[in-house]
Amino acid sequence: MLRRIKLVYQTQKTDTRSERLRVDPPPKYIRNALNTEVLVRLKDGSEFVGKLVDYDSVMNLILEDSKEVDRDGNPRINLGKVMIRGSQIIFVRVAPQP
């Protein structure tokens, strides 16, 4: 399981001084979506539905009881526990309850 990563600070050199840049944590709605059913769409067009159990500062997600679904929301493959790389995510939304 991923551990939540504390805020990271980077140093950027500008002319004669250094400034500290703050790396923002994932949006507030990702925090609020923990332990709920979410739909995740990836850059390749695939979609996954599962219970969001953890995330990190670059928005890598861990889903439990996940399944790949088609555009209509019909399940294609049951996957179980998966980790989705944050750089491949287009959007995350809370899945509607039936």
Backbone hydrogen bonds in HBPLUS format (Angstrom, degrees):
<---DONOR---> <-ACCEPTOR-->    atom                        ^
c    i                          cat <-CA-CA->   ^        H-A-AA   ^      H-
h    n   atom  resd res      DA  || num        DHA   H-A  angle D-A-AA Bond
n    s   type  num  typ     dist DA aas  dist angle  dist       angle   num
A0023-VAL N   A0008-VAL O   3.43 MM  15  5.87 156.6  2.49 175.8 173.9     1
A0010-GLN N   A0021-LEU O   3.33 MM  11  5.51 166.2  2.35 151.5 154.5     2
A0021-LEU N   A0010-GLN O   3.15 MM  11  5.51 168.1  2.17 151.4 155.0     3
A0012-GLN N   A0019-GLU O   3.33 MM   7  5.84 169.0  2.34 161.3 164.5     4
A0019-GLU N   A0012-GLN O   3.30 MM   7  5.84 162.1  2.33 152.3 155.6     5
A0014-THR N   A0017-ARG O   2.98 MM   3  5.62 169.3  1.99 170.3 173.9     6
A0017-ARG N   A0014-THR O   2.86 MM   3  5.62 156.2  1.92 163.9 157.6     7
A0030-ILE N   A0027-PRO O   3.00 MM   3  5.60 142.5  2.14 113.8 123.7     8
A0032-ASN N   A0028-LYS O   2.96 MM   4  6.31 157.8  2.01 151.0 157.8     9
A0033-ALA N   A0029-TYR O   2.97 MM   4  5.98 124.3  2.29 130.2 143.3    10
A0033-ALA N   A0030-ILE O   3.12 MM   3  5.01 135.9  2.33  93.5 106.1    11
A0034-LEU N   A0031-ARG O   3.30 MM   3  5.65 166.9  2.32 109.6 113.4    12
A0036-THR N   A0033-ALA O   3.09 MM   3  5.52 134.5  2.31 145.5 138.7    13
A0035-ASN N   A0052-LEU O   2.61 MM  17  5.26 159.3  1.65 172.1 168.4    14
A0052-LEU N   A0036-THR O   3.02 MM  16  5.88 160.6  2.06 163.2 157.3    15
A0095-ALA N   A0037-GLU O   2.86 MM  58  5.45 152.9  1.93 122.7 130.5    16
A0038-VAL N   A0050-GLY O   2.85 MM  12  5.69 165.5  1.87 157.6 158.4    17
A0050-GLY N   A0038-VAL O   3.13 MM  12  5.69 151.8  2.21 150.6 159.2    18
A0039-LEU N   A0093-ARG O   2.70 MM  54  5.32 162.1  1.73 162.9 169.5    19
A0093-ARG N   A0039-LEU O   2.92 MM  54  5.32 158.9  1.97 151.2 158.1    20
A0040-VAL N   A0048-PHE O   2.79 MM   8  5.19 159.2  1.84 153.3 160.4    21
A0048-PHE N   A0040-VAL O   2.89 MM   8  5.19 154.5  1.95 145.6 154.2    22
A0041-ARG N   A0091-PHE O   3.05 MM  50  5.56 163.5  2.07 154.9 160.2    23
A0090-ILE N   A0041-ARG O   2.79 MM  49  5.61 173.7  1.79 155.8 157.0    24
A0042-LEU N   A0046-SER O   2.92 MM   4  5.51 168.0  1.93 167.0 170.3    25
A0045-GLY N   A0042-LEU O   2.96 MM   3  5.43 161.0  2.00 117.4 121.8    26
A0043-LYS N   A0088-GLN O   2.85 MM  45  5.53 143.1  1.99 153.5 162.8    27
A0069-VAL N   A0047-GLU O   2.95 MM  22  5.59 161.8  1.99 139.2 144.8    28
A0049-VAL N   A0067-LYS O   2.95 MM  18  5.53 161.8  1.99 158.1 163.1    29
A0067-LYS N   A0049-VAL O   2.87 MM  18  5.53 142.8  2.01 150.4 162.6    30
A0051-LYS N   A0064-GLU O   2.95 MM  13  5.11 159.6  1.99 155.5 154.0    31
A0064-GLU N   A0051-LYS O   2.86 MM  13  5.11 155.5  1.92 140.2 146.9    32
A0053-VAL N   A0062-ILE O   2.93 MM   9  5.77 167.8  1.95 159.8 163.7    33
A0062-ILE N   A0054-ASP O   2.97 MM   8  5.20 152.0  2.05 148.4 143.0    34
A0056-ASP N   A0060-ASN O   3.20 MM   4  5.60 129.0  2.47 142.0 151.9    35
A0059-MET N   A0056-ASP O   3.03 MM   3  5.21 157.7  2.08 117.3 118.7    36
A0061-LEU N   A0084-ILE O   2.90 MM  23  5.12 158.0  1.95 147.2 152.4    37
A0084-ILE N   A0061-LEU O   2.77 MM  23  5.12 159.1  1.81 147.8 155.2    38
A0063-LEU N   A0082-VAL O   2.92 MM  19  5.40 155.1  1.98 150.1 158.2    39
A0082-VAL N   A0063-LEU O   2.89 MM  19  5.40 157.7  1.94 153.4 160.9    40
A0066-SER N   A0080-GLY O   2.84 MM  14  4.97 167.1  1.85 131.1 131.8    41
A0079-LEU N   A0066-SER O   2.89 MM  13  5.47 161.8  1.93 140.1 144.5    42
A0080-GLY N   A0066-SER O   3.22 MM  14  4.97 150.0  2.32 140.6 134.8    43
A0068-GLU N   A0077-ILE O   2.86 MM   9  5.23 149.2  1.96 151.7 158.1    44
A0076-ARG N   A0068-GLU O   2.73 MM   8  5.54 167.9  1.74 161.9 157.7    45
A0077-ILE N   A0068-GLU O   3.38 MM   9  5.23 156.5  2.44 130.5 136.2    46
A0070-ASP N   A0074-ASN O   2.97 MM   4  5.51 156.6  2.03 145.4 150.2    47
A0073-GLY N   A0070-ASP O   2.86 MM   3  5.28 162.5  1.89 118.0 123.5    48
A0088-GLN N   A0085-ARG O   3.11 MM   3  5.76 161.5  2.14 119.5 125.2    49
A0089-ILE N   A0086-GLY O   3.25 MM   3  5.42 165.9  2.28 109.3 113.6    50
